[in-house]
Amino acid sequence: MKSKLIVIMPAYNAERTLVKTLNDIPKDCVDEIILVDDCSTDNTVSLARELGLVVMTHKENTGYGANQKTCYDGALRRDADIVVMLHPDYQYDGRLIPYMKGFIEKDICDVILGSRIRTRKETLECGMPLYKYISNRFLTMVENIVLGQNISDFHTGFRMYSRKVLETINYDNNSNDFVFDTEFLAQAVYFNFRVGDVPVPVRYMDEASSINFKRSLQYGVETLLVMAKFVLQKLSITSFPIFEQRT
């Protein structure tokens, strides 16, 4: 039986890059595309509707993590077997979706991440700022040690999940901000889901979404706090709502 694959796009002011992002997605392996708009100030919503996407909107700007919560709720309601989270800012190459899908359909992995970091030279030449590269390498090293993984990029915006992952992880308890992604991967490891990654071409440009240095610093501190929570939870010293199973 063919798996139903739904692409979800947490969007904010993606009018300039949405069409290019969609053009990369192989139509023969995707059943639906859901775009959730977090109160954009441009024409993202009207363009998405013209393009035939399933569009959901927030009445107010709630944050990146909150946007994903709406995305995943929508995908589950629409009976997705596999869910791809792809930023609509044309930073990631959607042509890789069929290859990533195979790892989940063949029951090799439950979570697949699109890694932006194959080599330092390639990543920097593609435009990743040096401070982001350094912080990514440091945080990813810490996360691999704490979580017992061997992932090359924990902070990618291109992710694929099996339905079981979304039905198990209590993502409603996660942050509404950018650290949502870190919490989600810590939860996936906590519940013994198999996480893998594949290299994906990445593009940095003015149109692509990005957080500034101050927000990056805040995100780094919050990521380390999530790792501390994971350790405390695993040692049964205390418990945190993000590690409660979804009911």
Buried (B, 14 or more C-beta within 10 A) or exposed (E): EEBBBBBBBBBBBBBBBBBBBBEBBEEEBBBBBBBBBBBBEBBBBEBBEEEEBBBBBBEEBBBBBBBBBBBBBBBBEBEBBBBBBBBBBBBBBBEBBBBBBBBBBEEEBBBBBBBBBBEEEBBBEBBBEEEBBEBBBEBBEBBBEBBEBEBBBBBBBBBBBBBEBBEBBBBEBBBBBBBBBBBBBBBBBBBEBBBBBBBBBBBBEEBBBBBEEEEBEBBBEBBBEBBEBBEBBBEEEEEBEBBEEEE
